[in-house]
Amino acid sequence: MNTYSVRPAVTELRLSAFKIHRGVTLPIGPLTLLAGESGSGKSSALQAYEILSRLGSGEPLAHAVGKVAGGPEACIPAGARADEQGRRGFRIGCTVDGPVGLVHLDLAVQAEPELRIVGERLTGGGETLLTTALTDPARRAVQAAWHTAGATPVTRAPLPDDRLATSLLPLRVAGKTAGQRLVLAAAEQVVVALRSVFACDPRPEVMRAAGRGGAPGSEATETVKVSKAARTAKAAGAATRGRSAVRPGAAGGWGRDEEADESRLRSSCENLPAVLERTSRECTRRHALLVAAVRDACAGPVDGLHAVPREVKPAAGAAATGGVPGDGAERTEPGTTAAAWGDGGTGQCGVATRTVRGAVRASSATDGMRAVVDRGALGMMPVEQLGDGELRFLALALVLLTGPGVLEMDPAGEIPSACQQLTVMADGLDRCLDRRQARELLALAVRMTERGHVRLLGAVRDPSVAEGLPGVQVLHLGV
């Protein structure tokens, strides 16, 4: 058992029949890059992994598969024919290494005419630990049988056909016999590995819109609104399932999910300022490493990364009459030529600002946070003025240097963090990055994965940027 197997991790992804893939097995190491021409199936492989991850996190099948463009039908292998009942679907699976050893999970999903899981198989320790089968198409349930090794060799019970049965086993297995304990340990290993995945796709246009406060009606602003609505719905769903909507007070001082979400980095990274503000307070060492990494990847000097309040000044009429500022409200941005930072021992920063529109002097109110780059003698620059490659590098480096507590994900809270590994999944890892930036990002990933707490699975256009870097596994698809 290697050092990585102590913490559960997916070591193999099986695409038995998924989109363009048939009978494909991909070995997954601590740092794995998928390479190949457009249409070779790089994104499809990551989508299959994300479906498994979402199911392992307890999401319903429709939601997990609905994230794929085109929906469940798009997951059906090209050229697949329907059976006598008009049914078509796809098959995926994975292998998870950990304290139990190798545990294999395989899944058969019916996509047409109804979306449902029609078969699941969990094996490990030389035993078949769980099988499910659709025995009655008229019922929205599958017949499950799991290993017991007691007075009766297996236990049978119906389970929902829209959930991963493996994730439900801890609620159904008593753990009284050695066989039941093996089932529970194997299921826990798989669920922990699948829940420890963070799919990251920094979107510069969304990050800029959020940094500027957003232009009403713009596509990027609407994306931010949709993301917030989705989080609200997710919180409501969690409350419905009986999960508390209040988290215990953490080092960051936040309590409720909505407040926590603002300081936990989302997939598209539009809330970068709030996360930078948090990391600069809670982990100065990691924040310093982030600044150093960004300095190596950006053009021009980088002396620091900060989050400052974004101010909104009332219009002249509103200030004179005591009214509420309307469309004439002004925003102030961090100055680009003159700034003074001083913490005074409190950890707080002050920054000179310049007025974006107008020159009215009035009392100001804050409107969220804004991230700025300290350019030294050149002053402060809002991060949204960085290039697309620089923005993506900043966001991806932040993800690699942090952990589940700083990312918007749902790791297994009942398992100590020291027993988990974060898997960062990035489609188009080198998108918008020049060769130097891509190389710097992979070098950072190598350093972080060597510690055993972070893994990276990414798709790249140019795998040659990884040449000479230790521990990087490149899988060429479509060859």
C-alpha positions, 0 to 999 in steps of 0.5 A: 500500500503506497502513501496515497492509499491511506487516504481514499482516492480514485485510482482508476476511471472506467468508461465502459460505455459513455459518449465516445468511449467504449471499454476505456480504462484510465489510470488516475495518479496524484497528478494526471493530465488528459491530452488529445485532439478536440473531440478525443473525449477529454471533457467526456472523461471528466464529466463521467468522473463528476457524475460519480462524484455527485452521486457519491455526495448523495445528489439525485441522478437527475441532478448529477447527470443534468450537469452534462450539456445535452442531459442524460441522452448526451451520455449514451454511447454513439451508435448505441441501439435500444433494446426491445423495450426502447431502453438505452443508457451508459455504464461507468465505474471507478476503483478507489484505493484506501485502507480497505485496499482496492474497491471497485464500483460499477454503475449501469444507468438507463437514460431512455425512456426514463432516467434511472440506475438499473444496476450497481456493483461494489466489490472489494476484499475478494467479495461482492459487497453490493449488487443492485438490479432492476427487477420490476420496471413499474417500480421506482426502486431496485432490488439490492443485496449486500454482503453479510457473512452472518446467519444469512450470507446476504441481506436484501432490500429495495433501494431508490433507483435515483440514488447511488446505493453505495452512499446509502449503505451506512444508513442500512447496514448495522455493522454487527458481523465482520462481513457487514463491517467490511461493506461499511468500510468499503462504502465509506472509502468510496464515498469519501473519495468521490465527495472529495472532488472539486470541479474548477473552471475559473471564468474570467468574464464572470470574475470581472463582472463580480469584481465590478459589481456586475452590469445589470442584464449582462450574461456574466451577471446573470450567471452569478445570479443563477449561481446564487439561486442554485446555492439557495436551492441547495441549502433549502434541499439540505434543510428539507433532508434534515441537515442543519442550515447552520454551521458551527462557528469557524475560524473565519467567524461565519455561521450560516450557509449563505455567509459561509458560501461567500468565503468558500470559493465557487467553481467559476471563482466569481467570489474570489475577493471574499476568499482572498480576504479570508485566506489572508487572515486565516493562513498567512503562510499559504497566502504568501505562497499564493502571492509568490506563485502569482508573481512568477506567472504575471507580467509586472511586479506583484508585491501582494494580493488584497481584498478591500471594500468596494465603495458606493458613493451617493450622487450629489443630489442624494447627498444634499437632500438625504435621499437614497442614491439612484442611477447616479451612484458612483463606485470607487476603485482602488487607486492605480498610482497612490496607495498606503497600506498599514495594518497597525497591528490589526491585520486591516488594510487601507487603500487610496481610491480613485473615483470611477465616475464624477467627483462628488464628495459624499459619505460612502457605503461599502458594497462587497469586496474587491480584490486588488494586486499590489504593484509596488511603486505602480500602486494598486490594480483591481484583479479584473484588469489582469489578463484572462490567463493571469486571472485563471492562473490566480484562481487555479493556484488558490485552489491548489494551495487551499483545501475543502474548507475554503472551497464550495464542496461537501466533503465527508465531515465525519471523517478527519481531514487528515484522512482525506485527499482533495481532488481538483478536477479542471477541464481546460487546465491550460486554457488562456494560459501561455506556455510559461504560466501553464508550466508554473501552474503545473510546477505548483501542482507537483509541489502540492501533490507531493504532500499527499493532500491534493490530487489534480486531474486536468485536461490540457491542449499542450501536454509538452508543458509537463515535460521534465516535471516529476510525478506528472502522468499524461494520458493521450486519448484518441490514439 
